[in-house]
Amino acid sequence: MMPTNLYRLRLFSASLLIAFLSTFSTTQAKRASHDSGSATTVVIDAGHGGYDRGGIPGQMVAEKEMTLDVAQRLKKTLAESGYRVVMTRDSDVFVPLGTRVAIANSYSNAIFVSIHFNSAKRSGAGGIETYFFNRESLPLASAIHYFVAGGAPSSNRSVRRRGYYVLRKTTVPAVLVECGFLTNPTEAAYAQTASYRQKLAEEIAAGVRGRNSVGGALTTTRVATGESIPLQPYIDQTKVAKSERHKSKRSHKKSARRKKKSSKPAGSEAEAASKNQEG
C-alpha cells in the first residue's frame, strides 16, 4: 500500500511541476512578445488631406491621395502582424497638425509614423528621405529608412534631423518618411502603381518590426529575420533650417509686409514656419 501512495505523490508532484512550467513559459512568451514590440500601438499619419492637396502648385499627382493609400496598406500589414493601429485620418479629410500630434501623444506605448511624398521645382530631384527630431526616434528612423531606401529603386537621400511640427511636438518616437518625389516623372509613375505603394507599405512595416534590432538601440531583441540593422548616420538640418529662416528675414527687411510679420512673437512665427515645412 505504501509504494502506491508514494507513486501517487510523485505523480502529483510531477503534475504540479508541469503546470508551473507551462504557466511560466506562457508568461515568458507574452513578455517576449511585448518586448519585441508586438503590443505597441502604431499611429499612422497620412500626410495632408481634404483641401490640403500637398506638393507644389501645378503638381499633377496629388500627394494626399498617395499618402492615404500607403497608410491604409500599412495599417492592414501591421494589423496582420498583431499591432494595434490608429490612423490620424482614414479618408480624404483635413486634420490639423496639432490634432495629429494629440492623437499620437494620447497613447503611452506608441510610435508615430507620418507618410509623405516629396516635391521640387526641379523635376530631376528624387530619392527617399526619413526625418526624425528627438534622439529616441533615431532607431525607428534608421530601421524604416534602411528598409524603404533599400527596397525602392530611388536614390538614398539619407536620414535627416529636422524640427517638423509633428516630430517636435510628439512625446513618443516619431518619424516622417518621404517616399519619393511626385514631381519626378519616374518616381511619380512608380507611386501611381498599386504594387509599388504596397511595396512601400511592406518596407515601412518591416522597419517598424525591426526597430528593436537597430545597432545602438537599448534592446538586443531580434526580429523574425534575425537581421541586425545598422544605426544610420544622419544629416542635422535643424541649424540649417534656422539659418535659412534668418537669411530670408534679412533679404526681406525692406518689405513692409515682412516688417509687420516680424512684430509677431518669435514662437508663433516658428510654429508657422514648421507648419509650412511639412512635406
Secondary structure in CASP SS format (residue, H / E / C, confidence):
PFRMAT SS
TARGET T0000
AUTHOR 0000-0000-0000
METHOD secondary structure of the structure
MODEL  1
M C 1.00
M H 1.00
P H 1.00
T H 1.00
N H 1.00
L H 1.00
Y H 1.00
R H 1.00
L H 1.00
R H 1.00
L H 1.00
F H 1.00
S H 1.00
A H 1.00
S H 1.00
L H 1.00
L H 1.00
I H 1.00
A H 1.00
F H 1.00
L H 1.00
S H 1.00
T H 1.00
F H 1.00
S H 1.00
T H 1.00
T H 1.00
Q H 1.00
A H 1.00
K H 1.00
R H 1.00
A H 1.00
S H 1.00
H H 1.00
D H 1.00
S C 1.00
G C 1.00
S C 1.00
A C 1.00
T C 1.00
T E 1.00
V E 1.00
V E 1.00
I E 1.00
D E 1.00
A E 1.00
G C 1.00
H C 1.00
G E 1.00
G C 1.00
Y C 1.00
D E 1.00
R C 1.00
G C 1.00
G C 1.00
I C 1.00
P C 1.00
G C 1.00
Q C 1.00
M C 1.00
V C 1.00
A C 1.00
E H 1.00
K H 1.00
E H 1.00
M H 1.00
T H 1.00
L H 1.00
D H 1.00
V H 1.00
A H 1.00
Q H 1.00
R H 1.00
L H 1.00
K H 1.00
K H 1.00
T H 1.00
L H 1.00
A H 1.00
E H 1.00
S C 1.00
G C 1.00
Y C 1.00
R E 1.00
V E 1.00
V E 1.00
M E 1.00
T C 1.00
R C 1.00
D C 1.00
S C 1.00
D C 1.00
V C 1.00
F C 1.00
V C 1.00
P C 1.00
L H 1.00
G H 1.00
T H 1.00
R H 1.00
V H 1.00
A H 1.00
I H 1.00
A H 1.00
N H 1.00
S C 1.00
Y C 1.00
S C 1.00
N C 1.00
A E 1.00
I E 1.00
F E 1.00
V E 1.00
S E 1.00
I E 1.00
H E 1.00
F E 1.00
N E 1.00
S C 1.00
A C 1.00
K C 1.00
R C 1.00
S C 1.00
G C 1.00
A C 1.00
G C 1.00
G C 1.00
I E 1.00
E E 1.00
T E 1.00
Y E 1.00
F E 1.00
F C 1.00
N C 1.00
R H 1.00
E H 1.00
S H 1.00
L H 1.00
P H 1.00
L H 1.00
A H 1.00
S H 1.00
A H 1.00
I H 1.00
H H 1.00
Y H 1.00
F H 1.00
V H 1.00
A H 1.00
G H 1.00
G H 1.00
A C 1.00
P C 1.00
S C 1.00
S C 1.00
N E 1.00
R E 1.00
S E 1.00
V E 1.00
R E 1.00
R E 1.00
R C 1.00
G C 1.00
Y C 1.00
Y H 1.00
V H 1.00
L H 1.00
R H 1.00
K C 1.00
T C 1.00
T C 1.00
V C 1.00
P C 1.00
A E 1.00
V E 1.00
L E 1.00
V E 1.00
E E 1.00
C E 1.00
G E 1.00
F E 1.00
L C 1.00
T C 1.00
N C 1.00
P H 1.00
T H 1.00
E H 1.00
A H 1.00
A H 1.00
Y H 1.00
A H 1.00
Q C 1.00
T C 1.00
A H 1.00
S H 1.00
Y H 1.00
R H 1.00
Q H 1.00
K H 1.00
L H 1.00
A H 1.00
E H 1.00
E H 1.00
I H 1.00
A H 1.00
A H 1.00
G H 1.00
V H 1.00
R H 1.00
G C 1.00
R H 1.00
N H 1.00
S H 1.00
V E 1.00
G C 1.00
G C 1.00
A C 1.00
L C 1.00
T C 1.00
T C 1.00
T C 1.00
R C 1.00
V C 1.00
A C 1.00
T C 1.00
G C 1.00
E C 1.00
S C 1.00
I E 1.00
P C 1.00
L C 1.00
Q C 1.00
P C 1.00
Y E 1.00
I E 1.00
D E 1.00
Q C 1.00
T H 1.00
K H 1.00
V H 1.00
A H 1.00
K H 1.00
S H 1.00
E H 1.00
R H 1.00
H H 1.00
K H 1.00
S H 1.00
K H 1.00
R H 1.00
S H 1.00
H C 1.00
K C 1.00
K C 1.00
S C 1.00
A H 1.00
R H 1.00
R H 1.00
K H 1.00
K H 1.00
K H 1.00
S H 1.00
S C 1.00
K C 1.00
P C 1.00
A H 1.00
G H 1.00
S H 1.00
E H 1.00
A H 1.00
E H 1.00
A H 1.00
A H 1.00
S H 1.00
K H 1.00
N H 1.00
Q H 1.00
E C 1.00
G C 1.00
END
